[in-house]
Each structure stands twice: as structure tokens, then as C-alpha cells.
């Protein structure tokens, strides 16, 4: 009986391991294929015979992308817009989430549901009113205007996530700080935010990824290269009769490298933040 149970556990472990390996391969294969494509010559990409590995490794696609498409400016615009969006969302979202977590007032639950309902609407429905507002305010085709547009659909997510992290912190710690002379804002900055550091980092990562990869708002609200982000720049490389697979693959690899490096640096804090915020509000 004991041996039979041991064999069953071994088979289940092997089956679970095989499933994990298949999922990992399925997830990594597109990234690997894009990397290999970016290292191939054009004649190896567009051919009747499929070549899995490049016969001659070349950086020509990266050189072409960097020299002809204005890719450095596009990446800089994405960095500025993503950073601005994260700063706006975290500043407003932290104060709002703290208020929802610590104060009990009439309509609190309905207001939280309202923020959640905003996330349920398709983003495309917000484009026309936002476009008109940005044009009237003179913020159309600007980095700051694009960051404000991103904030409209990322701020509710920020508030909901941070509220969960703040709920996990005992309010008695703030009461003790206030007895010692701290103001409410001082207790937030000195007690709550340091304890919720992992949660803030986790929220910032989700906001940054969403803003970095956003395409629809950037396409509709930017018309010049001075404020255009990299997803739009890559899409505009696609011509009517030409599809430059090599430079497009190189652009995709360059675009995801900062995200991979960022995750490698903060992965431990990110995992702690994901597990610590699992508290009912």
C-alpha cells in the first residue's frame, strides 16, 4: 500500500513537472522566435524554406531600426509617458486608497464599485470624449496629455490594489504614531508607506507595464514623433506592400529588454507584494 501510494505521488509529480515545462516552453517560444528572427538576414526570413536558426548572425536589423526609424526618440517618449503615468497614479491613488481604507463614510462602497465599473467599460469608448477634452485644453499630441489619458483607466486599478495593501496594515500603528504627535499625513508617510513598500512596488509594476504597452490611446492622441510612443512607431513601420519582419522583431526585443531587467531586479519585492495584499477590504 505504501509503495503504491509512493508510485502514485511520483507519477503525479512527474505529470505536474511535464505540464509546467510545456507551459514554460509555450510562453517562451514566441520570445525566442522573435529573437532569432531579429538576428537573421532578410533573405533568410522571407523564404520558401523555413530556417529555424540563422545561418549567419547579424545585427543589421538593429542597426536599421536605430538609424532609420527614430526608435531612440520613441523609447524616450515611452519612458517619459510611463514614468509620468506612474507618478500621477501613485500620488493620487495612494491618498484615495488610504482614505477608503481608513475612513468610513456614506457612499464609500458605492464609490468603490463605481471605480470598478469604470474598468469594465471598453477603453475605446473613452477615446472620443478624451480627445475632445485634450484638444480643448491644448494637451493633444503631448506627453503629459497622453499620461493623463492613461491615468483615466489605470487610476481605478491603482486605488483598488493599494486599498488591499493598506487594509493589511493594522490601524493601531498609526494611532500610536498620532499619540506621539504625528499628523494623519505624517503617519501615512512615516508608518503606512514604508510598511506597504512591496505593495506600492507591485502596483507600480502593473501600471508601468500597462502604460508601456498601451497602443490605442497613443495612436489616436499623437500625431508627431515628438510625443509618439514605441508601440505606435513599430506599427507605422508596416507599409502597404512591405512588412519588415527583421526590424520589427528587433524593435520588439529592444522594447521588452527594459521590462525583463526591471523584473529581474524587483522580483523578490514583487512576489512579497502580490502575497501580502490578499486581504479582504
Secondary structure by P-SEA (a helix, b strand, c coil): caaaaaaaaaaaaaaaaaaaaaaaaaaaaaaaaaaaaaacccccccccccccccccccaaaaaaaacccaaaaaaaaaaaaaaaaaaaaaaaaaaaaaaaacccccaaaaaaaaaaaaaacccccaaaaaaaaaaaacccccaaaaaaaaaacaaaaaaaaaaaaaaaccaaaaaaaaaacccaaaaaaccccccaaaaaaaaaaaaaaaaaaccaaaaacccccccccaaaaaaacccccccaaaaaaaaaaaaaaaaaaaaaacaaaaaaaaaaacccc
